[in-house]
Structures are given as structure tokens and as C-alpha cells.
């Protein structure tokens, strides 16, 4: 038996779990908040180290042989020739690069050119867009940039004592906008297009490779981004999809190959095991529920859920297209939400509440269909986010998604994934593990929900939703869905 640790440095805190290498059983835990504002768009990376040190106090890492690092994605850490910070790190929630992203799309010849080049179309969050913003807004700082890291890369580099070699992994690299999951290689020309000059990029390690060893002999694995680490911690495999319910939504699934989508609706990410994680984003998820809470004047999401369950499937004909902030899937950035089917008998609070839940879940089912239409197998859906605990979500999701739904118990899945990667790298380095086969840790404890007899009802509700969507926004989904059919 060995002992490994996984640390997850998110936007607001550091979680550390110390695990048994053979079973993944959690032996110890550590936690510390970051000494920065929760919604800050910039940060001094030293704050991440301070949080890490605080989380690891009290002998937490005693006996640990290897550490894996997971961190917030889409952050940009610009360094000069001496490895010093050029300016504070730009974080993933920074939206100032929206115009820069549009400039980059035009600069390469459109959305299809980007999708073919790196499997994604620039968004404000991505490092490639932040580099363009930096070059346009802070040209003197941009000129000093000699190398570019993301938060996970920077933390690994710091733990190793700032060696000459800087590393990342394919999962984190796939979200930059200048590394292709399909070809497995960088596009340095896109860095130059964004920044205006060459910048050194970290070496991309394989899933079970070692980033280095500290002077004390502690092995540091490749690490990865939070999304990939959480997928690894959940134990996802082929046939598994994840639907994340935040203010906005996302649907991702494990697949054997990268998917290039000419319209840019699919973002082609790599995972932490050598597979791929195609992702489809929606601009609206729980924000549609919160808007309905305010419209109906109920106390909160729990009361909205209870109200929705007093209605019937199809919400007495009410259909909510929840495109409140425009929408990415389908690509309708300037549209608004639509409430259809108003009749005297449908104008009741419970029907509007039901329409809000059905609209949110049908919109996410649309995103699932984008992946299914490209040959992605979906046998079960993992439902993540606080809203996944709501009875209305659990009652409606299996039938609307057309598949088994798994609601994992809350846990530090990104930190667990980082620890599992550390155990894998440790085993490979010791000659006791296969570099192509990750350790078989116990899967997440979860509630399993089956569609059962409600499958036909779910199809009918989906058909009602799709008919309304296609009437209001004709053709918006034609290119996205292709041969896909609702489950």
C-alpha cells in the first residue's frame, strides 16, 4: 500500500485529499480558501501557493509519495524570460476578451477554420483570446511575455522548484485555443497571431507521465484541468456523459476520438486518460429556474421544484425556450427566451414552474443530441451541480434525457482525480502499473435513476419542445444535429 495526494486549486479554494493508492480510499482531507475575492478576474498566483500551504498544514502530507495537481481552467499566467510574472494572472471568468476572440475568429478566416485547427472556436475565457486582449490593451506587458502557463502548469512548476522544463498535460492544453486534441500538437502560429510574437509553451505530458520529482523525493504527476480531473475522479468511461447544472450548462462525454465541428458548437477537449471529452455548452441552465423563482414570487428553487411537480408532463402545453442570455446551443447569441402555449387553462403557477424545468432539461437534451449525432455513445448521464438534488430535476431528467441518470454524492472529485493520476504515475515509475491502464479505484457513491415507464412521456415532451424551438428559430439546429434523433 502507498499513499498519494491530489490537490484541486479552484477559483476560490484549495482542496487536498490523501488517498490509498490501491483502493482510492480517502485517508485525510485539507481545505483552505484563496485569499482573493471570489469573483476576481485577476489574481496573484502566489495566493494559490498560500492557500495550498494552509490546506496542507498539520502533517496532512506525511507519508505521501506522489502528488497530482488539478486547477481552475482557462487562466493565463504570463511570464518573462526570467520566469517572473509579467502581470497578475487573468482568470477564466474574465470576459474582457470577447472582442479579442471575435478578432481572432476573423483573423484566421472564420469559425470553421478554428474548429479545424484546434477543435474549438475562440471564446473570451480561453488563453488564446486573453493573449490577443493583452497585446491590444497592454502592449508593453505583452512584449515582455516570453512563456505562457495556465494555473495547473504554474503550480506544478512551483512545486518542482521552477526547473528549466515547464510542463502541462493534454487535458489542460486542449482548452487553450492553441493546442489540438485531434493532432495532439501545438499551433504556435496561433499564439503569434494572438500575441504578436513567439512565446514558449509547456511540454505536453501523457496521462501517466511524471512532471518531475521534488528535492525531497516527492513525485509530481502531470496534473490536469479541473474538468478532466473531475471526470477521472468520477470514474467516467465510454458511454458516460456529464450534464453540469450551473447558471449556464454543459454536456460532455467520453469518446475515443476528437470531434471537429465546423460550426464550433462542439469544443474538442482531451481527458486525463488518453481519451477525449467533446463538450457542448449552453448559455442558460439554472438561471432559467432562478428567473422563474423571481417571476412567480416563490421562496426559492426548492419551492419551485415542489410547485412544478403539481403540474403534469408538458406543463399543460406551456413551453419555455430558456434562451435568456442568448444561446450557444443552438448558436443564437442575440436572441431572448420565449414562453409559448399560453391559454387560459395553462396560466397557473405550477405550469410555468414545470415549463421552466422542462425547458432547461430539454435544452440540455438538445446538447446531448449534438454529441449523439456525431456518434458519441451515451448509456448513462451523470448529473452534477446543486440543482441536481432538486426532486423536479431528478423526476424529469431520466425520461427527457432518455437514459439512466446518475446523481453522485457531493465529493471533491477533481482532487480525487488528481490523486488517482498521482497513483497511476507512481505505479508506472515503480514498474507496478501499466502506463495505458489507470488504477481501478472504487467509483463514486451515487443515486441511480431510471426512465422506466416514463420514457414515452419524455419523448412526447421533447417533441413538444422541439416543435416550438423549430417554429421560433427555424433551421437553428439543422446543421448541429445532423442525423441525431431525440432519445
C-alpha angles and dihedrals in degrees: 000000000000134000126232135173134218122199126194116198103193128177092275110021149009121243120191125189124186112207144184108253095222103047106015091235110162111242101174139003136206132189138181134165119236113252091235136090111279094233097037115139093203133042142180102240089220085076089065090054092048090052091047091052092049092049091051098053126118096048093296093150096044110137094008113145101185139016131206121200128214121178145172113289134234094030118140120216108186116198134188127225091281093051093253123138113267092198136337115301116268111230131219094252092059107115097182091102095067093107090043090054091052090049091053092049090055092041093061095041104266144309095304092055091055094045090053093045102049108356095254142069117235116267128181092256097058122098092234090061092045089054090054090047090051092050092050100039105031104024095165091055091044091055090058094054109113101161136016128215137171123227094266091048092049094049093050089049091051094048089053093052098258098290123191090256117074118195143189134169133246093255095058092037092055091066097054100083092234102070122070121219088197098057096025091228143105125255100215089176088068090054088053091046089055103036100029095236143043120287129184115250128204121261111259111234128203120249097264098034125115121242091201147289126268120235087258090058097255111149117226116202125213094270123202145207123295095254093053093043092051091050089051092047091051090052095237120182140170109314093033124112130182124215111195117201111205128132082290123027141229137192121200134168139188111254136173096234142031115263120219111203115192091207094050093236091127118059108208109220129170122229132223096260105054095272129101136257112204108194132199117195130206122198093217134049123120090011086073089056093047090049089053090050089057094044093051095039094230123152099252148308093305092056090045089053093051090048092050092054090059088065127071132246110290092028093251089299097312115138123187117197096201098208093133096145096033113270141258096196102070097021100248104134096166101041129103135221120277131209112200137177099048111171130155092259093049096051095098129116094241092056093050090048090051091047089054093055093042092047093051093047095043090052089053089045086056088056090050089052090055088061094041089052089060094053099266111152115229115186097152137010124220109212115209134183135061091279089062087077093061113110092226092055093047092044096051106031102075094053095042094046090042095224146073112296123211120200107193120210112253111273141143093270096165091052090045090052091050090050092049089052090050090053090050094050091045092052093048091049090051093046093242099105136058111245089220098047121064120215113278102240123176112273126244119288105246150162113249119213123189126200090224116161092350094074095096091047090051091052091052092051090048091050091051090050095046093048090054093045093051092046094051096037106024114198095004092122101033097097094037100053099037105163095355119124128194113264 
